[in-house]
Amino acid sequence: MQNAITKLTTVLIALITVLCFTSCGTSYYGAAENNYYDNYYDYNPAWAPDYYFGTRYYYFPDIETYYDLGTRNFVYLNNGRWLFVPTLPPIYAAFNLNNAFIVIVNRSVYTPWMHHHYYNSHYPRYYYIDYYDFSNIPYVRGYNENGRRAVYWREAERNRAREWGDRNIREGRKFKYSTDDRRVQQEVTRRVAQRTAVSPEELRQIANTEEGRMTTTRPRTARTSARQTTPNTTQRTSTSRSAETNYYGGEIGQPVKVQPQMRGNTSGRSSSTRSEGTSTRNREKTTSGRSSDSRR
């Protein structure tokens, strides 16, 4: 009898141990299947927006450049070739990363620059000025494809926000928005009519921007900040245009639809990320010294 009890106890302990190990896997917000990237929170640069689970790539519409958190490199097009560099090239020396509008790329996409035509058409240069700023959606920091909503500055950062107003609403220009973005627009329009102030923090709550955001307070690694350029914090990102924009396509400002070929090989993706950094640095050596004066 004693032996039977001992064996039963051993089996129960083994089952409990197995259950504990299987429940300790990392899961990301919104993950329907385990094909997302490692958690790159520690590598999120100081100039970047809040980190959202599973994010690996950022896109800068104004300079048509990407940033890969996995390799800590900017990816830009030069003379028909994508180049990988740890800092922005001289041709973008005046570009202010701290104030730049940034698109948080869908976490299911792999190497988005290989499908650049989608991002170029969905997020034209300076599109956010008409799409958000002068359509009563102020304090917008960027756009999150995963949540399909705008990302807003914090209250302490409101001085970085661009000028905003209701010009496009008064002129009858209509854009397609997500439910969250439309809710913000309606609330701001109501506040303006009532001459009531609106703050970035209020907009963050109205738009549910906290959903999916990583709130860990671990410090970012020194390696990340050391490899970035230090922009002039007093300089604002240029938003000048030669003429008023005209958007004839309904896809402007909408998230890029992830096609099967954009996912790449999801198996073993996490384990191969570190080796990508080495291969990327090798590519940098081969491309260093080339002229970056002309783009495309």
C-alpha positions as CSV (number, residue, x, y, z in Angstrom):
1,M,0.0,0.0,0.0
2,Q,2.8,2.4,0.9
3,N,4.5,1.7,-2.5
4,A,1.3,2.4,-4.4
5,I,0.9,5.8,-2.6
6,T,4.6,6.6,-3.3
7,K,4.2,5.9,-7.0
8,L,1.0,7.9,-7.2
9,T,2.6,10.8,-5.5
10,T,5.6,10.7,-8.0
11,V,3.2,10.6,-11.0
12,L,1.2,13.6,-9.7
13,I,4.4,15.6,-9.1
14,A,5.6,14.8,-12.7
15,L,2.3,15.9,-14.1
16,I,2.3,19.2,-12.2
17,T,5.9,19.9,-13.3
18,V,5.0,19.3,-17.0
19,L,1.9,21.6,-16.7
20,C,4.1,24.4,-15.2
21,F,6.6,24.3,-18.0
22,T,4.0,24.3,-20.8
23,S,2.3,27.3,-19.3
24,C,5.4,29.4,-19.1
25,G,5.7,30.2,-22.8
26,T,5.8,33.8,-24.0
27,S,2.6,35.1,-25.6
28,Y,2.0,38.4,-27.3
29,Y,-1.1,40.6,-27.4
30,G,-3.4,39.5,-30.2
31,A,-1.3,36.5,-31.1
32,A,-3.4,33.9,-32.8
33,E,-0.4,31.6,-33.6
34,N,3.2,31.4,-32.4
35,N,4.8,33.1,-35.4
36,Y,5.7,36.4,-34.0
37,Y,9.2,37.7,-33.1
38,D,11.2,37.9,-30.0
39,N,10.4,40.6,-27.5
40,Y,12.6,43.6,-28.6
41,Y,11.6,45.9,-25.8
42,D,15.2,46.2,-24.6
43,Y,16.3,47.3,-28.0
44,N,13.6,50.0,-28.5
45,P,15.5,53.2,-29.2
46,A,15.0,56.4,-27.1
47,W,13.5,58.1,-30.2
48,A,10.9,55.4,-30.8
49,P,7.2,55.4,-29.6
50,D,6.1,53.1,-26.8
51,Y,6.9,49.5,-27.4
52,Y,4.0,47.2,-28.4
53,F,4.3,43.4,-28.0
54,G,5.9,41.6,-30.9
55,T,7.0,44.8,-32.8
56,R,10.2,44.4,-34.8
57,Y,10.0,47.0,-37.6
58,Y,9.3,50.8,-37.8
59,Y,8.7,52.7,-41.0
60,F,9.3,56.4,-41.6
61,P,7.1,57.6,-44.4
62,D,8.8,61.0,-44.8
63,I,12.1,59.4,-45.8
64,E,10.8,56.0,-46.9
65,T,13.2,54.2,-44.5
66,Y,12.7,51.3,-42.1
67,Y,14.2,50.4,-38.8
68,D,14.9,46.8,-37.7
69,L,14.9,46.3,-34.0
70,G,16.3,42.8,-34.5
71,T,19.5,44.0,-36.0
72,R,19.4,47.7,-34.8
73,N,19.8,49.0,-38.3
74,F,18.1,51.5,-40.5
75,V,17.2,50.2,-43.9
76,Y,17.0,52.7,-46.8
77,L,17.0,52.6,-50.6
78,N,20.0,53.9,-52.5
79,N,20.5,53.5,-56.2
80,G,18.0,50.7,-56.3
81,R,19.6,48.7,-53.5
82,W,18.5,48.4,-49.8
83,L,21.4,49.4,-47.5
84,F,21.6,48.5,-43.8
85,V,23.3,51.0,-41.5
86,P,23.4,51.6,-37.7
87,T,22.7,55.4,-38.2
88,L,20.9,57.4,-40.7
89,P,23.0,58.4,-43.7
90,P,24.2,62.0,-44.3
91,I,21.4,62.7,-46.8
92,Y,19.0,62.5,-43.9
93,A,21.2,64.5,-41.5
94,A,18.4,67.1,-41.0
95,F,15.8,64.4,-40.2
96,N,14.7,64.6,-36.5
97,L,14.0,61.1,-35.2
98,N,12.7,62.4,-31.9
99,N,9.7,64.1,-33.6
100,A,9.3,61.9,-36.6
101,F,6.0,60.3,-37.6
102,I,6.5,56.5,-37.3
103,V,4.4,53.5,-38.5
104,I,4.6,50.5,-36.3
105,V,4.7,47.7,-38.8
106,N,2.4,44.6,-38.5
107,R,4.2,42.1,-36.4
108,S,3.4,39.3,-38.9
109,V,5.4,40.9,-41.6
110,Y,9.0,39.9,-42.3
111,T,11.5,42.3,-44.1
112,P,8.8,44.9,-45.0
113,W,11.2,46.7,-47.4
114,M,10.9,43.8,-49.8
115,H,7.3,44.9,-50.2
116,H,7.9,48.6,-50.2
117,H,5.3,49.5,-52.8
118,Y,2.6,48.6,-50.3
119,Y,4.0,51.0,-47.6
120,N,4.7,53.7,-50.1
121,S,1.1,53.7,-51.3
122,H,-0.6,53.3,-47.9
123,Y,1.6,55.9,-46.1
124,P,2.7,58.7,-48.6
125,R,5.1,61.3,-47.4
126,Y,3.4,63.8,-45.0
127,Y,0.0,62.1,-45.4
128,Y,-0.6,62.4,-41.7
129,I,-0.8,66.2,-41.8
130,D,-4.1,66.2,-43.7
131,Y,-5.2,62.7,-42.5
132,Y,-4.8,63.5,-38.8
133,D,-3.5,67.0,-37.9
134,F,-6.0,69.1,-39.8
135,S,-8.9,66.7,-39.4
136,N,-9.2,67.3,-35.7
137,I,-7.1,64.3,-34.6
138,P,-4.2,66.1,-32.8
139,Y,-1.1,65.0,-30.9
140,V,-0.6,62.0,-33.1
141,R,2.9,60.4,-32.7
142,G,2.5,57.6,-35.3
143,Y,0.3,54.7,-36.4
144,N,0.1,51.2,-35.1
145,E,-0.8,48.6,-37.8
146,N,-1.5,45.9,-35.1
147,G,-4.1,47.9,-33.2
148,R,-5.3,49.8,-36.4
149,R,-5.2,53.1,-34.6
150,A,-3.1,56.2,-34.1
151,V,-0.4,56.4,-31.4
152,Y,-0.3,59.7,-29.4
153,W,2.3,61.8,-27.6
154,R,2.3,61.8,-23.8
155,E,1.2,64.9,-21.9
156,A,4.8,65.8,-21.1
157,E,5.7,65.5,-24.8
158,R,2.9,67.6,-26.2
159,N,5.3,70.4,-27.2
160,R,6.6,68.0,-29.9
161,A,3.2,67.8,-31.5
162,R,2.5,69.4,-34.8
163,E,0.0,72.2,-35.4
164,W,-3.5,71.0,-35.8
165,G,-7.0,72.2,-36.7
166,D,-10.3,71.3,-38.5
167,R,-9.6,72.7,-41.9
168,N,-10.3,69.4,-43.8
169,I,-13.6,69.0,-41.9
170,R,-14.7,72.5,-42.9
171,E,-13.7,71.9,-46.5
172,G,-15.6,68.6,-46.6
173,R,-12.6,66.4,-47.2
174,K,-13.4,62.9,-46.0
175,F,-11.0,60.1,-45.0
176,K,-11.5,56.5,-43.9
177,Y,-10.7,55.9,-40.2
178,S,-10.8,53.1,-37.8
179,T,-13.4,53.1,-35.0
180,D,-10.9,54.4,-32.4
181,D,-9.6,57.2,-34.6
182,R,-13.1,58.2,-35.6
183,R,-14.0,58.3,-31.9
184,V,-11.1,60.7,-31.2
185,Q,-12.1,62.9,-34.1
186,Q,-15.7,63.2,-32.9
187,E,-14.7,64.0,-29.3
188,V,-12.1,66.6,-30.3
189,T,-14.7,68.2,-32.7
190,R,-17.2,68.4,-29.8
191,R,-14.6,69.9,-27.5
192,V,-13.6,72.5,-30.0
193,A,-17.3,73.5,-30.5
194,Q,-17.6,73.8,-26.7
195,R,-14.3,75.6,-26.4
196,T,-13.0,72.9,-24.0
197,A,-9.4,71.9,-23.9
198,V,-8.2,68.5,-24.9
199,S,-5.1,66.7,-23.7
200,P,-2.9,64.0,-25.2
201,E,-3.5,61.7,-22.2
202,E,-7.3,62.0,-22.7
203,L,-6.9,61.0,-26.4
204,R,-4.8,58.0,-25.4
205,Q,-7.6,56.8,-23.2
206,I,-10.3,57.5,-25.8
207,A,-8.3,55.7,-28.5
208,N,-7.4,52.6,-26.4
209,T,-3.7,53.1,-27.2
210,E,-2.7,51.2,-24.0
211,E,-4.0,48.0,-25.5
212,G,-0.9,45.8,-26.4
213,R,1.6,48.3,-25.0
214,M,4.4,46.8,-23.0
215,T,4.6,48.5,-19.6
216,T,7.7,46.8,-18.2
217,T,9.9,49.4,-16.5
218,R,13.2,47.6,-17.3
219,P,15.8,50.1,-18.5
220,R,16.7,50.0,-22.2
221,T,20.1,48.7,-22.9
222,A,23.0,51.1,-23.4
223,R,23.9,49.2,-26.7
224,T,20.7,50.5,-28.3
225,S,21.1,54.2,-27.4
226,A,24.8,54.1,-28.2
227,R,24.2,53.1,-31.8
228,Q,21.7,55.8,-32.6
229,T,22.4,59.3,-33.9
230,T,21.6,62.1,-31.4
231,P,19.2,64.4,-33.2
232,N,18.9,68.1,-32.4
233,T,16.0,68.0,-30.0
234,T,15.1,71.7,-30.7
235,Q,14.7,71.0,-34.4
236,R,11.2,70.0,-35.6
237,T,10.7,67.5,-38.4
238,S,10.1,69.3,-41.6
239,T,6.4,69.1,-42.7
240,S,6.6,71.5,-45.7
241,R,4.8,70.6,-48.9
242,S,4.8,72.3,-52.3
243,A,1.0,71.9,-52.7
244,E,-2.0,70.6,-50.9
245,T,-2.2,66.8,-51.1
246,N,-4.9,65.0,-53.0
247,Y,-5.6,61.4,-52.1
248,Y,-7.7,59.5,-54.6
249,G,-7.2,56.0,-53.2
250,G,-9.1,54.6,-50.2
251,E,-6.0,52.8,-48.9
252,I,-4.3,56.0,-47.7
253,G,-3.7,55.7,-43.9
254,Q,-5.1,52.1,-43.8
255,P,-2.9,49.3,-42.5
256,V,-1.1,47.2,-45.2
257,K,-2.9,43.9,-45.7
258,V,-0.4,41.1,-44.9
259,Q,0.0,38.9,-48.0
260,P,1.3,35.3,-47.6
261,Q,4.6,36.2,-49.3
262,M,5.1,39.0,-46.7
263,R,5.3,36.6,-43.8
264,G,8.4,34.8,-45.0
265,N,9.5,31.6,-43.3
266,T,8.1,31.8,-39.8
267,S,9.6,28.6,-38.5
268,G,12.8,29.2,-36.6
269,R,12.5,33.0,-37.1
270,S,13.2,33.8,-33.5
271,S,16.3,31.6,-33.3
272,S,17.7,33.1,-36.5
273,T,17.3,36.8,-35.5
274,R,20.7,37.0,-33.7
275,S,22.5,35.6,-36.7
276,E,20.8,38.2,-38.9
277,G,22.6,40.9,-37.0
278,T,25.9,39.3,-37.9
279,S,25.0,38.9,-41.6
280,T,23.7,42.5,-41.7
281,R,27.0,43.8,-40.3
282,N,28.8,41.9,-43.0
283,R,26.6,43.5,-45.6
284,E,27.4,46.9,-44.1
285,K,31.1,46.2,-44.7
286,T,30.6,45.5,-48.3
287,T,28.4,48.6,-48.8
288,S,30.5,51.0,-46.8
289,G,32.3,53.6,-48.8
290,R,29.7,53.8,-51.4
291,S,28.2,57.1,-52.3
292,S,24.9,58.0,-50.7
293,D,24.5,61.4,-52.3
294,S,21.9,60.1,-54.7
295,R,18.8,58.1,-53.7
296,R,17.4,55.4,-56.0
